[in-house]
């Protein structure tokens, strides 16, 4: 586990039955839940937590199978992952309502949580990801080639094993527009987390669950749209320099929700919380503090 002594956070573990969830907390006030993506952990919020914790109680878990959470064989469809977060935040910590933020796979997880418990999610933020099954193209016509690669059984395990550092560093270099946003220290922490036994397999399982995610979400979308205020943020620099999704998150969320505003962060690739932390923290605070009609 990384030395986070430079951050005012406390580390915890919650035994939720079939999974042990590692999470950090910081600050005091209304709760804000931050959900990370792949190939990252709670550490991707390291620049955001100090700013939000001035006004809020920040809760940043490692999702099932990732970081220092345990790594069950199954349960990687986003409804199950979202239920982990619900059991943590509501059942274990006792919060009836909270603000919710999700980046990358944390976004579809946040969508599933908000769809299951809309009365508890006061406001929702989705960062540089779209919702599987919304009617858009989740893999951008195959340009996000790793989606299909990770969904292929056994092959990623065989080709990447022992080469995790080479493989993951490619994503940090290629999907970020600002090359210095993720330092060597940060990369080392992500490599540590993803070379733990079962971690890479769990990461692939998030992608292998996409067909089930699509089925689950389509069923929700047929009968229900999210009612809470939503902010959809995209990285403004797309191919070939940053892999940001631009306004695709806004377009996706408008298919599944009724109260959506969008914003594109210029000079930013996919890793928004690390490439534009000051702008993101300011935007989150403004969004949470503004009364929405």
DOBAZA-466303 format. One record per residue (C-alpha): residue number from 1; x, y, z. Coordinates in steps of 0.2 Angstrom, whole numbers, padded with zeros to 4 digits. Example, Ala and Ser with C-alpha at 12.3 -4.5 7.8 and 13.67 -1.06 7.14 Angstrom:
# DOBAZA-466303
  resi     px     py     pz
     1   0062  -0022   0039
     2   0068  -0005   0036
END
This chain:
# DOBAZA-466303
  resi     px     py     pz
     1   0000   0000   0000
     2   0007   0017  -0005
     3   0013   0029   0009
     4  -0001   0042   0009
     5   0006   0051   0024
     6   0006   0067   0013
     7  -0013   0066   0012
     8  -0024   0068   0027
     9  -0034   0052   0024
    10  -0038   0037   0035
    11  -0037   0019   0028
    12  -0051   0007   0032
    13  -0058  -0010   0027
    14  -0076  -0016   0027
    15  -0081  -0034   0026
    16  -0096  -0035   0015
    17  -0098  -0053   0015
    18  -0091  -0059  -0002
    19  -0079  -0045  -0004
    20  -0067  -0035   0008
    21  -0067  -0017   0002
    22  -0053  -0005   0006
    23  -0057   0013   0006
    24  -0050   0030   0013
    25  -0060   0044   0021
    26  -0055   0062   0024
    27  -0064   0078   0030
    28  -0081   0082   0038
    29  -0097   0087   0031
    30  -0110   0080   0018
    31  -0103   0064   0011
    32  -0095   0063  -0007
    33  -0091   0046  -0014
    34  -0077   0045  -0027
    35  -0076   0029  -0038
    36  -0060   0026  -0048
    37  -0058   0018  -0065
    38  -0046   0006  -0074
    39  -0031   0004  -0073
    40  -0031   0014  -0057
    41  -0037   0014  -0038
    42  -0043   0026  -0026
    43  -0026   0035  -0028
    44  -0032   0044  -0044
    45  -0041   0056  -0032
    46  -0026   0061  -0023
    47  -0027   0079  -0029
    48  -0046   0080  -0027
    49  -0047   0074  -0009
    50  -0038   0088  -0001
    51  -0050   0101  -0009
    52  -0066   0092  -0007
    53  -0062   0087   0011
    54  -0062   0106   0016
    55  -0081   0105   0014
    56  -0086   0087   0013
    57  -0083   0069   0020
    58  -0074   0061   0006
    59  -0076   0042   0004
    60  -0064   0034  -0010
    61  -0065   0015  -0011
    62  -0055   0003  -0021
    63  -0068  -0006  -0032
    64  -0071  -0025  -0030
    65  -0055  -0034  -0037
    66  -0045  -0018  -0038
    67  -0032  -0009  -0027
    68  -0031  -0016  -0010
    69  -0049  -0023  -0010
    70  -0051  -0042  -0011
    71  -0052  -0051  -0028
    72  -0067  -0062  -0029
    73  -0069  -0073  -0044
    74  -0085  -0066  -0050
    75  -0097  -0051  -0047
    76  -0090  -0038  -0060
    77  -0106  -0033  -0068
    78  -0108  -0015  -0063
    79  -0125  -0018  -0053
    80  -0115  -0030  -0042
    81  -0100  -0018  -0040
    82  -0113  -0004  -0037
    83  -0121  -0014  -0023
    84  -0104  -0016  -0015
    85  -0103   0003  -0014
    86  -0121   0004  -0007
    87  -0117  -0008   0006
    88  -0102   0001   0011
    89  -0109   0019   0011
    90  -0126   0015   0017
    91  -0125  -0001   0027
    92  -0108   0000   0034
    93  -0106   0019   0036
    94  -0124   0023   0038
    95  -0126   0037   0025
    96  -0144   0039   0018
    97  -0139   0051   0004
    98  -0123   0057  -0004
    99  -0115   0065  -0019
   100  -0108   0053  -0031
   101  -0093   0054  -0043
   102  -0087   0041  -0055
   103  -0073   0041  -0068
   104  -0070   0027  -0081
   105  -0077   0011  -0074
   106  -0082   0021  -0059
   107  -0095   0030  -0070
   108  -0106   0015  -0076
   109  -0104   0009  -0058
   110  -0111   0026  -0052
   111  -0125   0025  -0065
   112  -0130   0008  -0058
   113  -0130   0014  -0040
   114  -0140   0030  -0045
   115  -0153   0019  -0054
   116  -0155   0007  -0040
   117  -0156   0021  -0026
   118  -0161   0037  -0035
   119  -0168   0045  -0019
   120  -0150   0043  -0011
   121  -0139   0050  -0024
   122  -0141   0069  -0022
   123  -0131   0074  -0037
   124  -0121   0063  -0049
   125  -0105   0067  -0059
   126  -0099   0055  -0073
   127  -0081   0058  -0080
   128  -0075   0053  -0097
   129  -0085   0038  -0099
   130  -0102   0033  -0107
   131  -0115   0021  -0101
   132  -0116   0004  -0109
   133  -0132   0000  -0117
   134  -0137   0019  -0118
   135  -0138   0018  -0137
   136  -0121   0025  -0141
   137  -0105   0016  -0146
   138  -0096   0011  -0130
   139  -0080   0006  -0139
   140  -0080   0020  -0152
   141  -0080   0008  -0167
   142  -0066  -0002  -0160
   143  -0054   0013  -0158
   144  -0054   0008  -0139
   145  -0046  -0009  -0145
   146  -0042  -0015  -0127
   147  -0061  -0017  -0124
   148  -0062  -0032  -0135
   149  -0044  -0038  -0130
   150  -0049  -0038  -0112
   151  -0065  -0047  -0116
   152  -0056  -0061  -0125
   153  -0055  -0076  -0113
   154  -0038  -0081  -0107
   155  -0028  -0072  -0120
   156  -0024  -0056  -0110
   157  -0019  -0066  -0095
   158  -0006  -0076  -0106
   159   0001  -0061  -0116
   160   0002  -0048  -0102
   161   0008  -0059  -0087
   162   0025  -0053  -0082
   163   0023  -0038  -0093
   164   0011  -0028  -0083
   165   0022  -0013  -0081
   166   0025  -0012  -0100
   167   0006  -0014  -0104
   168  -0001  -0002  -0091
   169   0012   0012  -0094
   170   0006   0012  -0112
   171  -0011   0017  -0106
   172  -0004   0031  -0094
   173   0006   0038  -0108
   174  -0006   0037  -0122
   175  -0023   0041  -0114
   176  -0016   0056  -0105
   177  -0013   0072  -0114
   178  -0002   0079  -0100
   179   0012   0067  -0099
   180   0018   0073  -0082
   181   0001   0072  -0074
   182   0004   0054  -0068
   183   0022   0053  -0060
   184   0034   0038  -0059
   185   0028   0037  -0041
   186   0010   0036  -0046
   187   0013   0023  -0060
   188   0023   0013  -0047
   189   0008   0013  -0035
   190  -0004   0007  -0049
   191   0009  -0006  -0055
   192   0010  -0012  -0037
   193  -0009  -0013  -0036
   194  -0012  -0022  -0052
   195   0002  -0035  -0050
   196  -0006  -0041  -0034
   197  -0013  -0059  -0036
   198  -0029  -0059  -0046
   199  -0029  -0040  -0050
   200  -0027  -0040  -0068
   201  -0040  -0054  -0070
   202  -0052  -0044  -0060
   203  -0048  -0029  -0072
   204  -0052  -0039  -0087
   205  -0068  -0045  -0079
   206  -0075  -0028  -0079
   207  -0074  -0028  -0098
   208  -0080  -0046  -0099
   209  -0096  -0041  -0090
   210  -0100  -0028  -0103
   211  -0113  -0039  -0112
   212  -0122  -0041  -0095
   213  -0121  -0023  -0091
   214  -0129  -0019  -0108
   215  -0143  -0031  -0104
   216  -0146  -0024  -0087
   217  -0145  -0005  -0092
   218  -0156  -0007  -0107
   219  -0169  -0015  -0095
   220  -0168   0001  -0084
   221  -0168   0013  -0098
   222  -0184   0006  -0105
   223  -0194   0011  -0090
   224  -0184   0024  -0080
   225  -0172   0039  -0082
   226  -0161   0046  -0068
   227  -0170   0061  -0060
   228  -0156   0069  -0050
   229  -0145   0083  -0057
   230  -0130   0076  -0067
   231  -0114   0084  -0073
   232  -0105   0074  -0087
   233  -0087   0079  -0090
   234  -0076   0074  -0105
   235  -0058   0076  -0109
   236  -0056   0088  -0123
   237  -0041   0080  -0132
   238  -0046   0064  -0141
   239  -0036   0054  -0154
   240  -0022   0052  -0156
   241  -0015   0063  -0142
   242  -0026   0059  -0126
   243  -0041   0048  -0129
   244  -0053   0060  -0120
   245  -0071   0057  -0125
   246  -0076   0075  -0127
   247  -0095   0078  -0127
   248  -0099   0059  -0128
   249  -0102   0058  -0109
   250  -0115   0072  -0110
   251  -0124   0064  -0125
   252  -0124   0047  -0116
   253  -0131   0054  -0100
   254  -0145   0063  -0109
   255  -0151   0047  -0116
   256  -0153   0040  -0098
   257  -0157   0055  -0087
   258  -0168   0070  -0087
   259  -0157   0084  -0079
   260  -0140   0084  -0087
   261  -0127   0097  -0090
   262  -0111   0094  -0099
   263  -0093   0101  -0100
   264  -0078   0097  -0110
   265  -0061   0101  -0101
   266  -0049   0108  -0114
   267  -0031   0102  -0114
   268  -0035   0086  -0105
   269  -0036   0068  -0110
   270  -0044   0053  -0102
   271  -0037   0055  -0084
   272  -0046   0070  -0079
   273  -0044   0069  -0060
   274  -0025   0069  -0063
   275  -0023   0080  -0078
   276  -0035   0094  -0073
   277  -0037   0092  -0054
   278  -0039   0110  -0049
   279  -0052   0113  -0062
   280  -0061   0097  -0058
   281  -0061   0101  -0039
   282  -0068   0119  -0042
   283  -0081   0112  -0054
   284  -0087   0098  -0042
   285  -0088   0111  -0028
   286  -0098   0123  -0039
   287  -0110   0109  -0045
   288  -0113   0102  -0027
   289  -0116   0119  -0020
   290  -0128   0125  -0033
   291  -0146   0123  -0030
   292  -0153   0114  -0046
   293  -0171   0116  -0051
END
